[in-house]
Amino acid sequence: MLMGEDLRLLDSGRYVSRPWCDICPRDTFSYGRWRRSGDVIVLNADRPGVPERRLCAATIRKCPMLIPLDQSHPVKWIGPGVVFGRDGERCVGRLDRDGHTGRLLRGLSCLKPERKPN
């Protein structure tokens, strides 16, 4: 099954997201606000009850990307269906094929588990 998501971060601090797949209904958009805190982008949906999403803003081998942060399923590899890249940029696909993803991700501070206050 082919699936993915288009995400646009607008200069106004708003975002629009459109998940897609080969058998999904068309035109299912979600909207909200985004903010940056260090290397982390936080998305808050306009729709009540939708949990916030966090993305790690990283540049790996000159390839800018946003890596979804989910503590229950940490990112183990980089690929076009896993991370967000710039529109028209193909560098994420090249990183996926080089086979060194674990080593490339190891140094990113936003991917390290968060420390809880004492």
C-alpha positions in Angstrom: 0.0 0.0 0.0 1.3 3.4 -0.9 0.8 6.0 1.8 2.3 9.2 3.1 1.5 12.7 4.3 2.1 16.2 2.9 2.9 18.8 5.5 3.2 22.5 4.9 4.6 24.8 7.6 3.4 28.3 6.7 5.3 31.5 7.7 2.2 32.7 9.5 2.7 30.0 12.2 -0.1 27.8 10.8 0.2 24.4 9.1 -1.8 22.3 6.8 -1.5 18.5 6.6 -2.9 16.1 4.0 -2.5 12.3 4.6 -2.8 10.3 1.4 -2.8 6.6 0.4 -3.8 4.6 -2.6 -7.2 3.7 -1.1 -7.9 6.6 1.2 -10.7 9.2 0.8 -9.6 12.3 -1.0 -9.3 15.8 0.5 -8.8 14.9 4.1 -6.9 17.9 5.4 -6.0 19.0 8.9 -5.0 22.4 10.1 -3.4 24.0 13.2 -0.6 26.0 14.6 3.1 25.2 14.7 6.0 26.5 16.8 9.7 25.8 17.1 11.4 25.1 20.3 15.1 24.5 19.6 15.4 21.6 17.2 11.8 20.5 17.8 8.8 21.6 15.8 5.5 21.2 17.7 2.2 20.9 15.8 -1.1 21.7 17.6 -4.2 20.8 15.6 -7.2 23.1 15.5 -9.5 20.1 16.1 -10.1 19.4 19.8 -8.8 16.1 21.2 -6.0 15.7 18.6 -2.7 15.1 20.5 0.2 17.4 19.7 2.8 16.1 17.3 6.6 16.7 17.6 9.1 16.7 14.8 12.9 16.9 15.0 14.3 19.5 12.6 17.6 18.1 11.4 20.1 18.4 8.5 21.9 15.2 7.7 24.5 15.2 5.0 23.2 18.6 3.8 19.7 17.2 3.6 17.1 19.2 5.6 14.3 17.1 7.1 11.7 16.9 9.8 11.8 13.6 11.7 8.6 12.6 13.6 9.3 12.1 17.3 7.3 9.3 18.9 8.8 8.0 22.2 6.9 4.7 21.9 8.4 4.0 18.4 11.8 5.8 18.1 13.0 6.4 14.6 15.6 3.8 13.5 15.9 4.7 9.8 15.4 7.6 7.4 13.2 7.2 4.4 10.8 9.1 2.2 7.8 7.6 3.9 9.1 8.2 7.4 10.4 11.8 7.4 9.4 15.0 5.8 11.7 16.6 3.2 11.4 19.8 1.3 9.1 19.8 -1.8 11.1 18.6 -4.8 14.1 17.6 -2.7 15.3 14.0 -3.3 18.1 13.8 -0.8 16.0 11.8 1.8 15.7 8.9 -0.6 19.4 8.8 -1.2 20.1 8.7 2.6 17.7 5.8 3.0 19.6 3.7 0.4 23.1 4.3 1.8 22.4 1.9 4.8 24.0 4.0 7.5 20.9 5.4 9.1 21.5 4.4 12.7 24.9 6.1 12.7 23.5 9.2 11.0 20.7 9.5 13.6 22.9 8.8 16.7 24.2 12.4 17.1 20.8 14.2 17.0 20.0 15.7 20.4 16.2 15.8 19.7 16.1 12.1 19.2 17.5 11.3 22.6 15.0 10.3 25.3 13.7 13.3 27.3 14.9 13.5 30.8 12.1 13.8 33.4 12.5 16.4 36.2 13.2 14.9 39.7 
